Amino acid sequence: MALFLVSRTDGGGYDEYDAIVVRAGDEATALKIATNGKQREKLDGSFWDPDFPGFERDGSNLTVEKLASRGPQDVLITSYNAG
């Protein structure tokens, strides 16, 4: 397993994520984790509820970068733009 930085390419806005770090076996799996969510139902229809608001379901606004596996101790966090 490796660490991957999944970042937005479109900047993002308030109450949305612009980047996360995930542990995965490859880039495709990292992208799958980043675009995960659930289909929800409302009275006026169904909608996609992403785990990371701002990340497009198809990954079209995301890039995936493998991070170095060695380095100093550090904090790995998600980046969230609170409104």
C-alpha positions as CSV (number, residue, x, y, z in Angstrom):
1,M,0.0,0.0,0.0
2,A,1.1,3.6,-0.7
3,L,-0.1,7.0,0.1
4,F,-1.8,9.1,-2.6
5,L,-2.7,12.8,-2.6
6,V,-6.0,13.3,-4.4
7,S,-6.5,17.0,-5.2
8,R,-9.1,19.2,-6.9
9,T,-8.2,20.8,-10.2
10,D,-11.0,23.4,-10.0
11,G,-10.2,25.2,-6.8
12,G,-13.3,24.4,-4.9
13,G,-15.5,26.5,-2.6
14,Y,-16.8,26.8,0.9
15,D,-17.9,23.6,2.7
16,E,-16.1,21.4,0.2
17,Y,-12.9,19.4,0.2
18,D,-10.0,20.4,-2.0
19,A,-7.6,17.5,-1.2
20,I,-7.3,14.3,0.8
21,V,-4.6,11.8,1.4
22,V,-5.5,8.1,1.2
23,R,-3.7,4.8,1.5
24,A,-4.3,2.5,-1.5
25,G,-2.7,-0.1,-3.6
26,D,-2.7,2.0,-6.8
27,E,-4.0,5.3,-8.3
28,A,-7.2,3.8,-9.5
29,T,-8.1,2.6,-6.1
30,A,-7.2,6.0,-4.6
31,L,-9.6,7.7,-7.0
32,K,-12.3,5.2,-6.2
33,I,-12.0,6.0,-2.5
34,A,-12.1,9.7,-3.2
35,T,-15.2,9.5,-5.3
36,N,-17.1,7.2,-3.0
37,G,-20.6,8.2,-1.7
38,K,-24.2,7.0,-1.5
39,Q,-27.3,7.4,-3.7
40,R,-30.0,9.0,-1.5
41,E,-33.7,9.4,-2.1
42,K,-35.8,12.5,-1.5
43,L,-39.4,13.3,-2.2
44,D,-38.4,15.2,-5.4
45,G,-36.0,12.5,-6.6
46,S,-32.6,10.9,-5.9
47,F,-29.2,12.5,-5.6
48,W,-25.6,11.5,-5.1
49,D,-24.2,12.2,-1.6
50,P,-20.4,12.2,-1.8
51,D,-18.2,11.3,1.1
52,F,-16.0,14.3,0.1
53,P,-18.2,17.2,-1.0
54,G,-16.8,19.0,-4.1
55,F,-15.2,15.8,-5.6
56,E,-17.1,15.0,-8.8
57,R,-18.5,11.4,-8.9
58,D,-16.6,10.6,-12.1
59,G,-13.3,12.1,-10.8
60,S,-13.2,14.7,-13.6
61,N,-12.0,17.5,-11.3
62,L,-9.4,15.4,-9.5
63,T,-5.8,14.5,-9.9
64,V,-4.0,11.6,-8.1
65,E,-0.3,11.8,-7.1
66,K,1.7,9.0,-5.4
67,L,3.5,10.4,-2.3
68,A,7.0,9.4,-1.3
69,S,6.9,6.4,1.1
70,R,9.8,7.6,3.1
71,G,10.3,10.8,4.9
72,P,10.0,12.5,8.3
73,Q,7.1,12.0,10.7
74,D,4.3,14.3,9.7
75,V,0.6,14.8,10.0
76,L,-1.6,13.7,7.1
77,I,-4.9,15.5,6.9
78,T,-7.8,16.3,4.6
79,S,-8.2,19.9,3.5
80,Y,-11.7,21.3,4.0
81,N,-12.8,24.8,3.2
82,A,-15.3,25.7,5.9
83,G,-17.8,28.4,5.1
